[in-house]
Amino acid sequence: MGKSVDIRLSGEMSFEVNLDGHRFEIDAVEQFGGADRGPRPKNLMLASIAGCTGMDVVSILRKMKVAFDDFSVKVTGTITEIHPKHFDTMHIVYKLKGKNIQKEKVEKAVTLSQDKYCGVTFSFKPTINITHEIIIED
């Protein structure tokens, strides 16, 4: 199944992205000739892995009948200093709020996402050290 994205120059370093019928801007910071009209392409990698694993975990937890009041994912990455500058580590924090959430079930959902279902994680693992933690609050 093929996928594609179209981008078109819309400013000095800004591009309009058309992805799956959704339009948004990507841009460089002013230091590199941009106007900061959108996120940097490399940083979208953080959003990609957060969204992919987040959707997996929510889906799995719902199938397990695990009730929660709030769910969020935060991904922090470090970028190398030498070119080509790239992410060499990413740390994922899964945060849930709710009463009587069984950590074992959340751990199982996260493991299934990280090891079996999240295609973004699978794509990144050969070159990025990916770690995670789970925080559960009442």
N, C-alpha and C positions, 0 to 999 in steps of 0.2 A: 504494500500500500504506500504509494508515494505521497509526499507532503511537500509543500512549497510555501515560500513567503516572497512577497514583492516589496521592495523599498524604492523610494524615489527621493532624490535630493530636493529638499524644501528650504534650505538656508545654507549658511556657510559650511557647517558640518552637520546640520540637522537633516534627518531623513524621515519621511512619512512611511510608516510600516502598514502594510495591509496583510493581516494574518487571520485566516479563517473568517474573513468578512469583518474583522475588527480593525479599526484604524487607531494608531497612536504614533507619537513622535519618539525618536531616539536622537540623542545629541551628545556632543562633547562639552566639556566644561570650557569656560572662557580661556583658560590657560592654553588650551589646545585648539583655539579658533572657533569654539562653539558658543552657543548662547544659553546653554542649560535648559533647553526647551523640553527635555525628556530624559529618561534614564539612560545610562551608558549601557551598551550592548553586553559587556562582560558582567555587569551587575544583574542583568536579567537572568543570568544563570542561577543566582541565589533565589529569585522568585520562582524559577522553573522547578528547582528541587523542592522548595517549600510547598508549592502548590501540588506537585505530583504526590509527594509522600503524605501531605496533609489530607488530600482527597482519599487516598488509600486508607489511612488510619481511621478517618471518620466513617467510611463505608464499612470497614471491618468491625469497628466498635458497634455500629448500629446493628449489624448482623449478629453480634454477640449479645445484643440487648443491654449494652452498657450505656446507662443514662449519664449525661453530663450537661452542665449549664453553660459552659464556655469552653472553647477549644482554640488554641492558637499555635502557630509554628514560627519560630524565629531561627534564621540561618545566618551565621557569621562566618565569613571566609577570610583567609589571608592570601595575599597576592605576592608573588616572588618579586624581587628587586631587579632581576636581570631579564632581558628580552629573549624570547617573547614572554612578557609579564603575564602570568596566569595564576589561577587559584591552585594552591598546593594543599590547602586544608579547608574543610568546611565542618562546622559544628552545628548540629540541629538540636534545638530545644523544643520539645513538645510540652505544652502547658495546658492542663485541664483543670476545670473547677467543677465541683459537684460533691454531693454526699455519697458516701459508701462506694467510691470508685475503686475497683480491685486493680491494684498495680500490675498484677500478673497478667491480666487480660490486656491492659494497655501495652505492656512489654511484648506480648505475643503479637498484637496488631502492628506495632512498630517493627518488630523483627520480620514479619511477613512482608511489610512494605519494603523495608530495606533490602531483604534477601531475595524476594520473589516477584513483587508486582511493580515497583516503581522503575520505569524505564529510564528516567532521568538519572537516578542513583546508579543504575546499571551502567549507563553511558559514562558517568563521571568517575566511577570507582578505579578504572585503570590508571588514572593520573592524579586523582585527588584523594587524600586521606580524609574519609568521612567518619565523624564520630557523632554520638547523640546522647541526650539525657532526657529524662521524663520528670516533670514537676506536676504534682497533684496537690491542689488546694481545696479545702472545704468551702 
